[in-house]
Amino acid sequence: MSLISQIHHIATATNDLDAMVAFYADVFELQPHPGFPKETPIGRIAFYAINGVEMQIVEAPVEQAPTDTPAILLQKGLRLDHFTVSVDSQESFDTIKARLIERGASDGTMTPFGDALLLPYTDPDGHRMEVIFQPS
C-alpha cells in the first residue's frame, strides 16, 4: 500500500499566462479559481481545480526567476516535462481532439497505451502534454 494518498498539485511555468489560460479554457473548458490569475511574489499565477488535484501555472520566465523562490521548478531553471489529463467519455475525448487539431496543437495521431488511447498535444509554450481516454 502506498504512503501517498493522491497528487495534490502539478505546477508549470510559462512566459505567457494569458495564452495558457485561454488555451485551457478553449480546449478543455477549464476556468481558473475565482480571483485568478493574480499577482504573487513569484509572478502572475492561475490555479485550477481538476477533480481534487490542483494545476498551477506560473508566469515567470526562467531567465528572470529569483533564485530564492519557493517554486522548485523555477529555482532549478526547469519547466515541467509533461502531464496527462484523463477524460471519462468518448464524446469529451473527441471534442478535445477536434479543438487541439483546430488550434494546431495536435495532428490527431493517437498512440495505444494499454487499453487506453493517448493523444499528445503541444501547449502554447511548446510543452508536450497528453490526453488519455480508457474506452469501456
N, C-alpha and C positions, 0 to 999 in steps of 0.2 A: 504494500500500500504506500502510495506517495505521501510525502510530508507536505506537498503543495496542494492547496485546495482549488485554486483557479488562477488564471492570469489576471492580474489587477489592471495593468495598462501596458500599452505599447506607445512608443514615442518616436517621432521622426522630426528631422529638421528640414526647413525649406528656405529658399531665398525669396519666395513669393507666396505668402499666406493667402492672399485674396484668390490667387489662381487655384490653390489647393482646396480652399473652402468651396469655390464654385464647382470644381471638378467633382468632389464628393457629393455635393448637392445635386448636380445634373445627372451623374451616372447612378449613384446609389441612393438618392433621396435622403441623404443624411444631413441633419442640421446640427450645428454646434449647440452646446448648452446655452441657455439664456444668459445674456451678458457677454458672450464670447463672439468673435475674437476680442481680446483685450490686451492692453499693455501690461507687461510684467518686467521684473528686473533683468530677465534673460532675453527679452524680446516679446513681440506680439505672439499670442498663443490662442489656439482653439482647442477646446475639449469636446469630445463626443462620447456618448454612452451607447454601447452596442451590446445589448443583452448581458449586462453585468460587467463588461470589460470596457475600460476607458481607452480611447485613442486620443493621443495628444500630438498636435502639430505645432511646432515652434518655428517662428520666423526669426532665424538668427543665422546669417551667413557664417559658415565655419571660419572663414578668414578673419571675421570680426568678433568671434565669440570670446568672452572673457575666460581666462584660464581658471578662475575661481568659481565658475558657475556650478550650481548643483546638477545641471543636466549632463549626465555621464557621456552621452554621445558627443556633445559639443566640447567637453573637456579634452577628449581624445582626437578631436578633429574628424569624427566619424559621422556617417549618416546611418540609416537602417538598411540592412541587407534586403530583407523583404518580409512581408506578412501576407497571409492568405485569409480572405474573408469567405465565409460559408453562407450559402443560400439554401432555403428549405423547399423551393419548388422549381419545377421546370420553367414555369412562367416567369418567375423572378430572374432565373438564370438567363433565359432568352432575352428578356428586356435589358438586362445589364450588358449582355454580349452585344446586342444591337447598338446600345449607346456608346460602348467602347469603340466599336468599329466606326461608328459615325464620327467620333471625335479623333479618329486616327490613333487611338491608344492601344488598339489590338487589331491583328489581322483576322481574328476569329478562329485561329488554329487552336484546337483543344488537344490536350495530352491525357491519355488514360492514367489514372492514379489509383491502382487497385480497382475497386468497383465504381470509383468516382470519376468525374470529368473535371479537369483542371484547365482553366482559361487564363493564360498570362496576359498582363496588360502593363503599360508604362504610364506612370502618373506624370503630372506636369513638370516635375523636377527630374524626370528620367529614371526614377526608381522602378525596377521591375517587380511587380506585385502579382497576385493571383486571386482568382475566384474559383471556389470549388463547389461542386454540386454532387450529392450522392443520390442517384435515382433509386426509387424503391423497387 
